[in-house]
């Protein structure tokens, strides 16, 4: 009691109390951050495996931010994939839109993806517009997921896949026109390949999202796709989409020598796109070939080797 009567000593006691209170709060925040990161990491690993492998090759800080971005992308994409009723889908999109606003106001909700994305935005000053495009691209296709043309499909890929690559570049502190230009082409190629890979899955669910102009041009009916037809007309249709993806890859590669070396790390997902197109060519552009649904066990090694060589 006598010790506490000393004003100076009393102030020290209070300082110690505040120190332990702050330490406890810091420990809680660290644990919360760790939990949100592990949750996001598992979400991306489960639903976006090839991009997850590519993300692991980034330095620790950019890796955590990119995992957060990709977890946000997966969460938003799942609304489009899992919700059949438009109103419910709009409500869920509204949640993510409001969540994004809260993140940029430094008041994220107690949701694990939101908490990790807030940390990424705070650390790397991620551009809000790219994250908004991840929402708007899916929101615009809630009522009708079909595309009128191949050009519409490419625009969708730009708003979704390319936006993630722009954010990955920002996490690496790369903000150059050349890097963004290359990322745009790679994102479009990645979106086209994702579309091709999804055709068998969607057909099993009695869904067809092939652009109407391609169906008309190649005289392929929706029923042909639902039946898993692998005839010449269907292969020609797939070849056209694959050719467009390859054209974007070639364009990106002409730009890459002008990019900063760090930018190449952000664009490593290109290797999974190239790998699928090679497998598709070996399958004679039969998108229903069962071998195309199998993971390439050499892909992680190829990604690591290309990072080591500094090439894509």
VMD Tcl script that draws the C-alpha trace (Angstrom):
set ca {
  {0.00 0.00 0.00}
  {2.82 2.35 0.88}
  {4.35 1.85 -2.54}
  {1.12 2.86 -4.31}
  {1.02 6.05 -2.26}
  {4.14 7.24 -4.09}
  {2.79 9.22 -7.08}
  {5.80 8.39 -9.23}
  {5.55 4.68 -8.46}
  {1.81 4.78 -9.09}
  {2.37 6.14 -12.58}
  {4.82 3.32 -13.24}
  {2.27 0.75 -12.09}
  {-0.29 2.20 -14.47}
  {2.27 2.15 -17.28}
  {2.95 -1.53 -16.59}
  {-0.79 -2.24 -16.60}
  {-1.23 -0.45 -19.92}
  {1.81 -2.26 -21.30}
  {0.33 -5.67 -20.51}
  {-3.08 -4.58 -21.83}
  {-1.49 -3.45 -25.11}
  {0.55 -6.64 -25.30}
  {-2.58 -8.73 -24.81}
  {-4.39 -6.73 -27.50}
  {-1.42 -7.10 -29.86}
  {-1.27 -10.84 -29.22}
  {-4.99 -11.09 -29.98}
  {-4.56 -9.11 -33.20}
  {-1.64 -11.28 -34.28}
  {-3.67 -14.44 -33.63}
  {-6.64 -13.01 -35.52}
  {-4.39 -12.09 -38.46}
  {-2.86 -15.57 -38.45}
  {-6.30 -17.22 -38.41}
  {-7.60 -15.08 -41.27}
  {-4.51 -15.78 -43.37}
  {-4.71 -19.54 -42.83}
  {-8.40 -19.48 -43.71}
  {-7.76 -17.52 -46.92}
  {-4.85 -19.77 -47.83}
  {-6.96 -22.90 -47.51}
  {-9.82 -21.31 -49.46}
  {-7.52 -20.51 -52.39}
  {-5.76 -23.88 -52.22}
  {-9.09 -25.70 -52.39}
  {-10.80 -23.66 -55.10}
  {-7.96 -22.11 -57.14}
  {-5.13 -24.61 -56.84}
  {-2.89 -23.65 -59.77}
  {-2.96 -19.96 -58.87}
  {-2.34 -20.97 -55.26}
  {0.88 -22.73 -56.30}
  {1.96 -19.66 -58.26}
  {1.23 -17.40 -55.29}
  {3.48 -19.46 -53.01}
  {6.44 -18.37 -55.15}
  {5.98 -14.70 -54.21}
  {7.96 -13.06 -51.37}
  {6.24 -13.29 -47.94}
  {4.58 -9.83 -47.87}
  {3.20 -9.86 -51.44}
  {2.28 -13.53 -50.98}
  {-0.01 -12.77 -48.04}
  {-1.65 -9.88 -49.87}
  {-2.17 -11.91 -53.04}
  {-3.65 -14.78 -51.05}
  {-6.12 -12.26 -49.59}
  {-7.00 -10.93 -53.06}
  {-7.48 -14.42 -54.46}
  {-9.58 -15.45 -51.46}
  {-11.78 -12.40 -52.08}
  {-11.99 -13.36 -55.75}
  {-12.99 -16.94 -54.88}
  {-15.62 -15.72 -52.41}
  {-17.21 -13.41 -54.96}
  {-17.05 -16.01 -57.75}
  {-18.78 -18.57 -55.53}
  {-21.84 -16.33 -55.35}
  {-22.20 -16.54 -59.11}
  {-21.56 -20.30 -59.15}
  {-23.65 -21.36 -56.15}
  {-26.70 -19.10 -56.25}
  {-29.49 -19.84 -58.72}
  {-31.94 -17.16 -57.54}
  {-31.11 -13.66 -58.72}
  {-32.34 -11.83 -55.63}
  {-30.25 -13.93 -53.24}
  {-27.24 -13.45 -55.49}
  {-27.74 -9.69 -55.51}
  {-27.95 -9.66 -51.71}
  {-24.66 -11.54 -51.39}
  {-22.99 -9.26 -53.92}
  {-24.29 -6.30 -51.91}
  {-22.61 -7.78 -48.84}
  {-19.24 -7.94 -50.61}
  {-19.70 -4.48 -52.08}
  {-20.46 -3.05 -48.63}
  {-17.57 -5.04 -47.18}
  {-15.20 -3.48 -49.70}
  {-16.40 0.00 -48.77}
  {-15.84 -0.81 -45.09}
  {-12.33 -2.07 -45.79}
  {-11.34 1.22 -47.39}
  {-12.85 3.09 -44.43}
  {-10.67 1.03 -42.04}
  {-13.76 -0.60 -40.50}
  {-13.73 -4.14 -41.94}
  {-16.39 -6.57 -40.68}
  {-15.34 -9.50 -38.51}
  {-15.14 -11.81 -41.49}
  {-11.88 -13.66 -42.15}
  {-11.50 -12.79 -45.84}
  {-12.41 -9.16 -45.16}
  {-9.89 -8.90 -42.31}
  {-7.06 -10.32 -44.41}
  {-7.95 -8.14 -47.40}
  {-8.00 -5.07 -45.16}
  {-4.47 -5.91 -44.06}
  {-3.40 -6.29 -47.70}
  {-4.98 -2.97 -48.69}
  {-3.35 -1.23 -45.74}
  {0.12 -2.65 -46.38}
  {0.29 -2.37 -50.18}
  {-2.17 0.43 -51.00}
  {-4.16 -1.81 -53.35}
  {-6.36 0.01 -55.85}
  {-10.04 -0.16 -54.99}
  {-11.19 -0.15 -58.62}
  {-9.59 -3.53 -59.39}
  {-11.38 -5.11 -56.42}
  {-14.63 -3.46 -57.45}
  {-14.27 -5.00 -60.90}
  {-14.11 -8.47 -59.35}
  {-17.57 -7.82 -57.96}
  {-19.13 -6.01 -60.93}
  {-17.97 -8.62 -63.46}
  {-19.82 -11.37 -61.56}
  {-22.77 -9.16 -60.63}
  {-23.45 -8.40 -64.29}
  {-23.78 -12.12 -65.02}
  {-26.07 -13.12 -62.17}
  {-29.25 -13.03 -64.23}
  {-27.71 -14.30 -67.47}
  {-24.38 -16.11 -67.47}
  {-24.23 -16.59 -71.23}
  {-22.12 -14.42 -73.54}
  {-23.25 -12.89 -76.80}
  {-19.82 -12.98 -78.37}
  {-16.20 -14.03 -77.89}
  {-15.40 -10.35 -77.41}
  {-17.83 -10.22 -74.46}
  {-16.11 -13.25 -72.95}
  {-12.72 -11.58 -73.28}
  {-14.05 -8.44 -71.58}
  {-15.29 -10.61 -68.71}
  {-11.82 -12.16 -68.42}
  {-10.26 -8.67 -68.35}
  {-12.50 -7.59 -65.48}
  {-11.96 -10.78 -63.47}
  {-8.66 -12.56 -64.18}
  {-6.69 -9.49 -65.29}
  {-7.80 -7.49 -62.25}
  {-6.28 -10.10 -59.93}
  {-2.97 -9.82 -61.79}
  {-3.01 -6.00 -61.53}
  {-3.45 -6.35 -57.77}
  {-0.63 -8.91 -57.59}
  {1.64 -6.45 -59.37}
  {0.66 -3.75 -56.87}
  {1.50 -6.08 -53.98}
  {5.00 -6.29 -55.49}
  {5.06 -2.50 -55.79}
  {5.16 -2.74 -59.59}
  {3.11 -0.02 -61.25}
  {4.18 0.37 -64.86}
  {2.19 0.60 -68.09}
  {4.14 -2.27 -69.67}
  {3.49 -4.59 -66.72}
  {-0.23 -3.80 -66.71}
  {-0.40 -4.26 -70.47}
  {1.17 -7.71 -70.23}
  {-1.08 -8.61 -67.28}
  {-4.13 -7.60 -69.31}
  {-3.26 -10.03 -72.10}
  {-2.34 -12.83 -69.71}
  {-5.55 -12.33 -67.74}
  {-7.59 -12.51 -70.93}
  {-5.80 -15.71 -71.95}
  {-6.34 -17.16 -68.49}
  {-10.04 -16.28 -68.60}
  {-10.48 -17.96 -71.99}
  {-8.73 -21.11 -70.75}
  {-10.84 -21.14 -67.58}
  {-13.91 -20.94 -69.81}
  {-12.74 -23.92 -71.90}
  {-11.91 -25.98 -68.82}
  {-15.38 -25.31 -67.41}
  {-17.31 -26.52 -70.48}
  {-17.47 -30.22 -69.38}
  {-18.33 -29.24 -65.79}
  {-21.11 -26.89 -66.90}
  {-22.50 -29.37 -69.41}
  {-22.91 -31.94 -66.63}
  {-24.98 -29.33 -64.81}
  {-27.07 -28.78 -67.96}
  {-25.58 -25.33 -68.48}
  {-24.04 -23.83 -71.62}
  {-22.19 -20.51 -71.59}
  {-20.49 -20.74 -74.99}
  {-20.74 -17.39 -76.80}
  {-23.67 -17.31 -79.18}
  {-21.62 -16.01 -82.11}
  {-19.36 -19.08 -81.89}
  {-22.33 -21.45 -81.75}
  {-23.79 -19.84 -84.88}
  {-20.48 -19.63 -86.72}
  {-19.63 -23.30 -86.17}
  {-23.20 -24.60 -86.31}
  {-22.97 -26.17 -82.88}
  {-26.14 -26.44 -80.82}
  {-26.41 -26.18 -77.06}
  {-27.69 -29.74 -77.10}
  {-24.46 -30.87 -78.80}
  {-22.50 -29.46 -75.89}
  {-24.82 -30.93 -73.27}
  {-24.29 -34.37 -74.86}
  {-20.52 -33.91 -74.82}
  {-20.17 -33.99 -78.58}
  {-16.55 -34.10 -79.71}
  {-17.09 -33.82 -83.47}
  {-15.18 -31.61 -85.89}
  {-17.45 -28.58 -85.54}
  {-17.09 -28.58 -81.77}
  {-13.33 -29.00 -82.04}
  {-13.16 -26.09 -84.49}
  {-15.07 -23.94 -82.00}
  {-12.67 -24.88 -79.20}
  {-9.72 -24.25 -81.54}
  {-10.92 -20.68 -82.16}
  {-11.09 -19.91 -78.43}
  {-7.70 -21.54 -77.81}
  {-6.21 -19.55 -80.69}
  {-7.48 -16.30 -79.18}
  {-5.91 -17.26 -75.85}
  {-2.62 -18.09 -77.57}
  {-2.65 -14.75 -79.42}
  {-2.90 -12.93 -76.08}
  {0.00 -14.99 -74.72}
  {2.18 -14.13 -77.71}
  {1.33 -10.46 -77.36}
  {2.19 -10.52 -73.64}
  {5.54 -12.13 -74.37}
  {6.50 -9.31 -76.73}
  {5.89 -6.85 -73.88}
  {7.65 -8.77 -71.10}
  {11.23 -7.67 -71.93}
  {10.15 -4.08 -71.16}
  {8.85 -4.97 -67.68}
  {10.72 -4.72 -64.34}
  {12.11 -8.11 -63.29}
  {9.79 -8.28 -60.25}
  {6.75 -8.14 -62.53}
  {7.52 -11.61 -63.83}
  {6.70 -13.11 -60.44}
  {3.15 -11.76 -60.69}
  {2.66 -13.31 -64.11}
  {3.78 -16.87 -63.27}
  {0.12 -18.06 -63.58}
  {0.74 -17.84 -67.33}
  {2.52 -21.19 -67.10}
  {-0.66 -23.03 -66.10}
  {-2.45 -21.46 -69.09}
  {0.30 -22.58 -71.47}
  {0.28 -26.06 -69.91}
  {-3.45 -26.51 -70.49}
  {-3.27 -25.28 -74.09}
  {-0.49 -27.80 -74.78}
  {-2.59 -30.60 -73.29}
  {-5.61 -29.45 -75.28}
  {-3.60 -29.53 -78.53}
  {-2.41 -33.05 -77.69}
  {-6.06 -34.03 -77.17}
  {-6.87 -32.72 -80.68}
  {-8.94 -29.89 -79.15}
  {-11.45 -32.32 -77.65}
  {-12.41 -30.31 -74.56}
  {-14.24 -33.36 -73.17}
  {-11.11 -35.53 -73.08}
  {-10.91 -36.88 -69.51}
  {-7.14 -36.34 -69.37}
  {-7.67 -32.58 -69.38}
  {-9.36 -32.72 -65.99}
  {-6.28 -34.20 -64.33}
  {-3.74 -32.01 -62.56}
  {-0.36 -31.68 -64.17}
  {2.05 -33.04 -61.51}
  {4.98 -31.26 -63.17}
  {3.38 -27.81 -63.10}
  {4.62 -26.78 -59.60}
  {8.15 -27.80 -60.58}
  {7.92 -25.85 -63.86}
  {6.74 -22.76 -61.99}
  {9.61 -23.00 -59.50}
  {12.16 -23.62 -62.26}
  {10.98 -20.62 -64.25}
  {11.12 -18.43 -61.16}
  {14.68 -19.66 -60.56}
  {15.63 -18.83 -64.15}
  {13.82 -15.49 -64.04}
  {11.73 -16.41 -67.06}
  {8.12 -17.22 -67.88}
}
mol new
graphics top color blue
foreach p $ca { graphics top sphere $p radius 0.5 }
foreach p [lrange $ca 0 end-1] q [lrange $ca 1 end] { graphics top cylinder $p $q radius 0.2 }
display resetview
